[in-house]
Amino acid sequence: EPLIRHVLAGSGGTGLVDHLARAGVLPPGGTLDLDPAMEAVVDRDASWLYDWTAGVLPAVLPVDFRPACADGLEAHRRGATDTTELAVITASTASWLRALVSDRGVAPDQAAASIHVTASAGPLFFPTIARLRALRLLLFRVAGSFGVSDEATRRIPVHTRTSPRIHSAFDAWTNLLRATTAGTAAVIGGCDSLSVTPHDEHTERSDRGRRLALSLQALLREEGRLHLVEDPACGSWYVESLTERMAEAAWRRFQEMELQGGLDTAAGAGALAKVFRDEAREQEEAFDRRKLVMIGVNRYAEPSEPPPPPGKAHDALRPSARLEALRSAMHPEKTHGHLHAPALLVSFGVRRDCGPRSSFATDFLGCAGIRLEGPVRVETEEAMTAVVSESESPLIVLCGSEEAFERFGAAARRGLEGRRRAATLVGVGRPPDGEPESWFMDSCIDESKALVAGLGQILSAAGLRFEAER
């Protein structure tokens, strides 16, 4: 922070922006992505930005260089929900206008001309459209309260970036599809500029990834021509209704922040960081229980996908980070080949009970990179014992009727006694008492089981250890 302050501000007109302004080379439409509130979240004092911005306005306004940033993208990256992100942008805009207009006497329209907004674009198509439309309503509402004209408010640029939190290190090509949805929604929602996060941002960070990201932006503009229609979602009852609900919810959250002393106070006291952590944890839990779906990660994963390069993918701010760390830990190189062979799926009992459970087990275990063979159908307990005894698989998954699980589970346990190699028994379903031992299983999985917890129990039962930082 002291270095940034020295380079930008200097002393007595010796800062970088001052030099560039005198030389006439400030980039038209340029910005500085520095928000005092977001800097305070990580314990950096950037309150000096208010005085500095007020001082450089005469030089930067003629070329539309906007040093004041209302940073919703950083709030999103740290875990903020849509409502909180909107409230943070609104509160940050209010902080800038209060500091420039009320405290330093800058004209309202001049103050607004120094502000730009950054926001995220997520994979949920209609909510992203509605959120960016709601953002415009909130900007008009808060700027108007400081005397900013509608025309000056309309010119405040909103830069949108496709969310890095929705990216997966595994099956990274699906990130391109997410970015396409997010980018399209952002343009329809009314963003002024768009950046697409490369699909391999959390792995290779390759030239190809950057090229594809740039090509996607160009495709939306040059082939999709999405920029030629102003507010294409206008008139849609669903989008209009969702826009109003989001705007009202964000305004209430913004008012709560103001009653607590404003965004700078909340950020400096650590309250804002706590909100981000709590909301990030809620999203992580929703992902872990597959209510927040990421194709190729916690649904319909490709078991043969190799792990990402070590040290690049484990960004704890992404909901998928813990599952990806667990999947990397279950790779044959980390388990010394213990889970290298495919798991064996064995079905028994009433056939109609087996199909859905087989599909669930294949999907659930596939999220950890475990491939299933089968199902092998057995009709008797003796056949179950024989199948288990003859199998070389380190993981045997049983699915069938719950009323027959105890008998066939006991038969599978007897089959382990004749094996040369140890194996782990996993049951698909929920025992009446909740204990896998009542079905003679080492672990059980079902729809109520969180992914990381359920897969971690399987690892533990197999004698392997995994610890994921939250």
C-alpha positions in Angstrom: 0.0 0.0 0.0 2.8 2.6 0.7 4.3 1.8 -2.7 1.0 2.1 -4.5 0.4 5.4 -2.7 3.8 6.8 -3.5 3.6 5.8 -7.2 0.1 7.2 -7.7 0.1 10.2 -5.4 3.7 11.1 -4.8 3.9 14.4 -3.1 3.3 17.9 -4.5 2.2 16.7 -7.9 4.9 14.1 -8.4 2.7 11.1 -8.7 2.4 8.9 -11.8 -1.1 10.2 -12.8 0.1 13.8 -12.4 3.0 13.2 -14.7 0.9 11.4 -17.3 -1.7 14.1 -17.1 0.9 16.9 -17.7 2.3 14.8 -20.6 -1.2 14.4 -22.1 -0.9 10.6 -22.3 -3.6 9.5 -19.8 -5.5 6.7 -21.5 -9.0 7.9 -22.5 -11.6 6.0 -20.5 -8.9 4.5 -18.2 -9.5 3.4 -14.7 -7.8 2.5 -11.4 -9.3 -0.5 -9.7 -8.7 0.7 -6.2 -11.6 0.8 -3.7 -10.8 2.0 -0.2 -13.5 -0.3 1.3 -12.1 -3.4 -0.4 -8.6 -2.4 0.6 -9.7 -2.2 4.2 -11.1 -5.7 4.1 -7.5 -6.9 3.8 -6.2 -4.4 6.4 -4.8 -1.9 4.0 -5.6 1.8 4.7 -6.5 3.4 1.4 -8.5 6.3 2.8 -5.9 8.6 1.2 -7.5 7.8 -2.1 -10.4 10.2 -1.3 -8.1 13.2 -1.0 -6.0 12.1 -3.9 -8.9 11.6 -6.2 -10.4 15.0 -5.4 -7.0 16.5 -6.2 -6.5 14.9 -9.6 -10.0 15.5 -10.9 -9.1 18.7 -12.8 -6.5 16.7 -14.8 -8.3 13.5 -15.4 -11.9 14.6 -16.2 -11.1 15.9 -19.7 -10.0 12.5 -20.9 -12.7 10.6 -18.9 -10.0 8.9 -16.8 -11.9 7.4 -13.7 -9.8 6.8 -10.7 -12.7 6.1 -8.3 -13.8 2.4 -8.2 -16.9 0.9 -6.6 -15.6 -2.7 -6.6 -18.2 -5.4 -6.6 -16.0 -7.9 -8.4 -13.7 -8.2 -5.4 -16.7 -8.6 -3.1 -17.9 -11.4 -5.3 -14.5 -13.0 -5.4 -14.4 -13.1 -1.6 -17.8 -14.9 -1.5 -20.5 -12.2 -1.6 -23.9 -13.3 -2.8 -25.7 -11.3 -5.5 -27.6 -9.2 -3.0 -24.5 -8.4 -1.0 -22.5 -7.6 -4.1 -25.1 -5.1 -5.2 -25.3 -3.6 -1.7 -21.5 -3.2 -1.6 -21.4 -1.4 -5.0 -24.2 0.9 -3.9 -22.5 1.6 -0.5 -19.1 2.1 -2.2 -20.6 4.6 -4.7 -22.2 6.4 -1.7 -18.9 6.5 0.1 -17.1 8.0 -2.9 -19.9 10.6 -3.5 -20.0 11.5 0.3 -16.2 11.9 0.4 -16.0 14.0 -2.8 -19.3 15.9 -2.8 -20.1 16.3 0.9 -16.7 16.4 2.5 -14.5 18.0 -0.3 -16.9 20.2 -2.2 -16.6 18.6 -5.6 -19.5 19.2 -7.9 -21.9 16.2 -8.0 -21.6 15.6 -11.7 -17.8 15.9 -11.6 -17.7 13.4 -8.7 -19.8 11.0 -10.7 -17.5 11.4 -13.7 -14.6 10.0 -11.6 -16.4 6.8 -10.7 -16.5 3.4 -12.4 -18.1 0.2 -11.3 -16.8 -3.4 -11.5 -19.3 -6.3 -11.2 -19.3 -10.1 -11.7 -21.2 -12.2 -14.2 -22.2 -15.6 -12.9 -23.5 -18.7 -14.7 -27.2 -18.2 -13.7 -28.5 -16.6 -16.9 -31.6 -14.7 -15.8 -30.3 -13.7 -12.3 -27.2 -12.2 -13.9 -29.3 -10.2 -16.3 -31.6 -9.0 -13.5 -28.7 -8.2 -11.1 -27.0 -5.9 -13.6 -30.3 -4.2 -14.5 -30.9 -3.8 -10.7 -27.4 -2.3 -10.4 -28.4 0.6 -12.8 -31.5 1.3 -10.7 -29.5 1.4 -7.5 -26.9 3.7 -9.1 -29.6 6.2 -10.1 -31.2 6.0 -6.6 -28.0 6.6 -4.6 -26.4 9.1 -7.0 -29.6 11.1 -7.1 -29.5 11.5 -3.4 -26.2 13.4 -3.7 -27.6 15.7 -6.5 -26.0 13.9 -9.4 -28.0 14.3 -12.7 -29.5 11.4 -14.5 -27.3 12.0 -17.5 -24.1 11.9 -15.3 -25.3 8.7 -13.6 -26.1 7.1 -16.9 -22.5 7.6 -18.0 -21.0 5.8 -15.0 -19.5 2.7 -16.7 -20.1 -0.8 -15.4 -17.3 -3.2 -16.2 -18.2 -6.9 -15.9 -16.0 -9.9 -15.6 -17.1 -13.5 -15.8 -16.9 -15.0 -12.4 -13.6 -16.8 -11.5 -15.5 -18.5 -8.6 -17.5 -20.6 -11.0 -14.4 -22.0 -12.6 -13.3 -25.6 -12.1 -9.8 -26.9 -12.2 -11.1 -30.3 -13.3 -12.8 -30.6 -16.7 -11.7 -27.0 -17.4 -13.3 -27.0 -20.9 -16.7 -26.7 -19.3 -15.6 -23.3 -18.0 -15.9 -22.0 -21.6 -19.6 -22.9 -21.5 -20.0 -21.2 -18.2 -18.2 -18.1 -19.5 -20.5 -18.0 -22.6 -23.6 -18.0 -20.4 -22.2 -15.4 -18.1 -20.9 -13.2 -20.8 -24.1 -13.3 -22.8 -26.1 -12.5 -19.6 -23.8 -9.6 -18.8 -24.2 -7.9 -22.2 -28.0 -8.4 -22.1 -28.0 -7.0 -18.5 -26.4 -3.8 -19.7 -22.7 -3.9 -18.9 -20.5 -1.3 -20.7 -17.5 -3.5 -21.0 -16.8 -7.2 -20.5 -13.8 -9.3 -19.6 -14.0 -13.1 -20.0 -11.9 -15.1 -17.5 -9.8 -17.7 -19.4 -11.1 -21.2 -18.9 -7.7 -22.4 -17.5 -7.2 -19.5 -15.1 -6.8 -21.9 -12.2 -4.5 -24.4 -14.0 -2.3 -23.7 -17.0 -3.0 -20.0 -17.6 -2.0 -20.7 -21.2 -1.9 -18.4 -24.3 -4.6 -20.6 -25.8 -6.9 -19.9 -22.8 -6.4 -16.2 -23.1 -7.0 -16.4 -26.9 -10.3 -18.3 -26.4 -11.4 -15.8 -23.8 -10.7 -12.9 -26.2 -12.4 -14.7 -29.1 -15.5 -15.3 -27.0 -15.8 -11.6 -26.3 -15.3 -10.8 -30.0 -17.9 -13.5 -31.0 -20.6 -12.0 -28.7 -20.0 -8.6 -30.2 -19.1 -9.2 -33.9 -21.3 -12.3 -34.5 -23.9 -12.1 -31.8 -24.3 -8.3 -32.3 -25.6 -8.2 -28.7 -24.4 -4.7 -28.2 -26.8 -3.3 -30.8 -29.9 -3.7 -28.7 -30.4 -1.5 -25.7 -31.9 -3.4 -22.7 -33.3 -6.4 -24.7 -34.8 -7.9 -21.5 -37.1 -4.9 -21.0 -40.7 -5.9 -20.9 -40.1 -9.5 -19.8 -42.3 -9.9 -16.7 -40.0 -12.5 -15.2 -36.8 -10.4 -15.6 -38.5 -7.1 -14.6 -39.9 -8.8 -11.5 -36.6 -10.3 -10.6 -34.8 -7.0 -11.2 -37.1 -5.2 -8.8 -36.8 -7.9 -6.1 -33.0 -7.8 -6.3 -32.9 -4.1 -6.2 -35.1 -3.8 -3.2 -33.2 -6.6 -1.3 -29.9 -4.9 -2.1 -31.2 -1.4 -1.0 -32.3 -2.8 2.3 -28.9 -4.4 2.8 -27.3 -1.1 1.8 -29.4 0.8 4.4 -28.3 -1.6 7.1 -24.7 -0.8 6.2 -25.3 2.9 6.3 -27.0 2.6 9.8 -23.8 0.8 11.0 -21.6 3.7 9.9 -21.2 3.1 6.2 -19.1 0.7 4.1 -15.7 2.0 5.2 -16.6 1.5 8.8 -17.9 -2.0 8.2 -14.8 -2.9 6.2 -12.4 -1.5 8.7 -14.0 -3.2 11.7 -13.9 -6.6 10.0 -17.7 -6.9 9.7 -17.6 -6.9 5.9 -15.0 -9.6 5.8 -17.1 -11.8 8.1 -20.1 -11.4 5.9 -18.0 -12.5 2.9 -16.7 -15.5 4.8 -20.2 -16.6 6.0 -21.7 -16.3 2.5 -18.8 -18.1 0.9 -19.2 -20.9 3.4 -23.0 -21.1 2.6 -22.2 -21.4 -1.1 -19.6 -24.0 -0.4 -22.1 -26.1 1.5 -24.7 -25.7 -1.3 -22.0 -26.9 -3.7 -21.1 -29.8 -1.4 -24.7 -30.9 -1.2 -25.1 -30.4 -5.0 -27.7 -27.8 -4.7 -25.3 -25.5 -6.5 -24.4 -27.6 -9.5 -21.2 -27.4 -11.5 -21.3 -29.8 -14.5 -18.2 -31.9 -14.6 -17.3 -31.2 -11.0 -20.1 -32.2 -8.6 -22.4 -33.6 -11.3 -21.6 -35.8 -14.3 -17.9 -35.7 -13.7 -15.4 -37.5 -15.9 -13.5 -40.0 -13.7 -10.5 -40.3 -16.0 -9.8 -36.5 -15.8 -6.2 -36.1 -14.6 -5.6 -33.8 -11.6 -4.5 -30.2 -12.3 -0.9 -29.2 -11.8 0.0 -29.0 -8.1 -0.1 -25.6 -6.4 -2.3 -23.8 -9.0 -5.8 -25.0 -8.5 -6.4 -24.7 -4.7 -8.0 -21.3 -4.5 -9.9 -21.6 -1.2 -12.3 -18.8 -2.4 -14.0 -21.1 -5.0 -16.8 -23.4 -3.8 -15.2 -26.3 -5.7 -11.8 -26.0 -4.2 -12.2 -28.5 -1.3 -13.7 -31.2 -3.6 -10.9 -30.6 -6.2 -8.3 -31.0 -3.4 -9.9 -34.2 -2.3 -10.1 -35.6 -5.8 -6.4 -34.8 -6.3 -5.7 -36.6 -3.0 -7.5 -39.7 -4.3 -5.4 -39.8 -7.5 -3.4 -43.1 -7.8 -0.1 -41.1 -7.4 -1.3 -39.9 -4.0 -2.8 -43.2 -2.9 0.1 -45.3 -4.1 -2.2 -47.1 -6.5 -4.6 -48.2 -3.7 -7.7 -46.8 -5.6 -6.3 -47.2 -9.1 -8.4 -50.1 -10.1 -12.1 -49.4 -10.9 -14.6 -49.9 -8.2 -17.0 -52.9 -8.5 -20.7 -52.2 -8.5 -22.8 -55.1 -7.3 -26.6 -55.1 -7.3 -29.1 -57.3 -5.5 -32.8 -57.5 -4.4 -35.7 -55.8 -6.3 -34.5 -54.5 -9.7 -36.4 -51.3 -9.6 -34.4 -50.3 -6.5 -31.1 -50.9 -8.2 -31.2 -48.6 -11.3 -31.6 -45.2 -9.5 -29.1 -46.2 -6.8 -26.5 -47.4 -9.4 -26.8 -44.1 -11.3 -26.4 -42.2 -8.1 -23.4 -44.1 -7.0 -21.7 -43.7 -10.4 -22.3 -40.0 -10.3 -21.3 -39.5 -6.7 -18.1 -41.5 -6.8 -17.2 -40.1 -10.3 -16.9 -36.7 -8.7 -13.8 -38.1 -6.9 -12.4 -39.7 -10.0 -13.6 -43.2 -9.1 -14.7 -45.2 -12.0 -17.3 -48.0 -11.5 -17.5 -51.3 -13.3 -20.7 -53.2 -13.5 -23.2 -53.6 -12.1 -22.8 -57.2 -11.4 -26.1 -58.7 -10.6 -26.4 -61.4 -7.8 -29.5 -63.2 -6.7 -28.3 -65.1 -3.7 -26.1 -64.4 -0.7 -23.7 -67.2 -1.8 -23.3 -65.5 -5.1 -22.5 -62.2 -3.4 -19.8 -63.9 -1.3 -18.3 -65.4 -4.4 -18.2 -62.2 -6.4 -16.6 -60.2 -3.6 -14.0 -63.0 -2.9 -13.0 -63.2 -6.6 -12.9 -59.5 -7.3 -9.5 -57.6 -7.3 -11.2 -54.2 -6.9 -10.1 -52.1 -3.8 -13.6 -50.7 -3.6 -16.8 -52.6 -3.7 -20.1 -50.7 -4.0 -23.4 -52.5 -3.0 -26.8 -51.2 -4.1 -30.1 -52.9 -3.7 -33.3 -53.2 -1.6 -32.9 -51.9 1.9 -34.8 -54.8 3.4 -32.2 -57.2 2.0 -29.1 -55.0 2.7 -28.2 -56.6 6.0 -28.2 -60.1 4.6 -26.3 -59.3 1.4 -23.9 -57.0 3.3 -23.0 -59.8 5.7 -22.4 -62.0 2.7 -20.1 -59.4 1.1 -18.2 -59.1 4.4 -17.7 -62.9 4.4 -16.3 -62.6 0.9 -13.6 -60.3 2.0 -12.2 -63.0 4.3 -11.1 -65.0 1.3 -9.4 -62.2 -0.6 -5.7 -61.7 -0.9 -6.1 -57.9 -1.0 -8.1 -55.8 1.4 -11.1 -53.9 0.1 -13.6 -51.3 1.3 -17.3 -51.9 1.3 -19.6 -49.0 0.4 -23.4 -49.2 0.6 -25.7 -47.0 -1.4 -28.6 -46.0 0.9 -29.2 -45.0 4.4 -29.2 -47.6 7.2 -32.2 -47.4 9.6 -29.9 -46.4 12.5 -27.6 -44.4 10.3 -24.6 -46.6 11.1 -22.9 -48.4 8.1 -21.9 -51.2 10.4 -25.6 -52.3 10.7 -25.3 -53.3 7.0 -21.8 -54.6 7.5 -20.5 -51.7 5.4 -17.4 -49.5 6.0 -19.2 -46.4 4.7 -22.6 -45.5 3.1 -23.6 -42.8 0.7 -27.0 -41.4 -0.2 -28.6 -38.1 -1.4 -28.4 -36.5 2.1 -24.6 -37.0 2.2 -22.4 -34.1 1.5 -19.8 -34.8 -1.2 -16.6 -34.0 0.6 -17.8 -35.6 3.9 -19.0 -38.7 2.1 -15.9 -39.2 0.0 -13.7 -38.4 3.0 -15.3 -41.2 4.9 -14.6 -43.6 2.1 -11.0 -42.5 2.1 -10.8 -42.9 5.8 -12.4 -46.4 5.6 -9.8 -47.3 3.0 -7.0 -46.3 5.4 -6.2 -43.1 3.6 -6.2 -39.6 5.1 -7.5 -36.3 3.7 -7.8 -33.0 5.4 -9.3 -30.0 3.5 -8.9 -26.5 4.8 -12.1 -24.5 5.0 
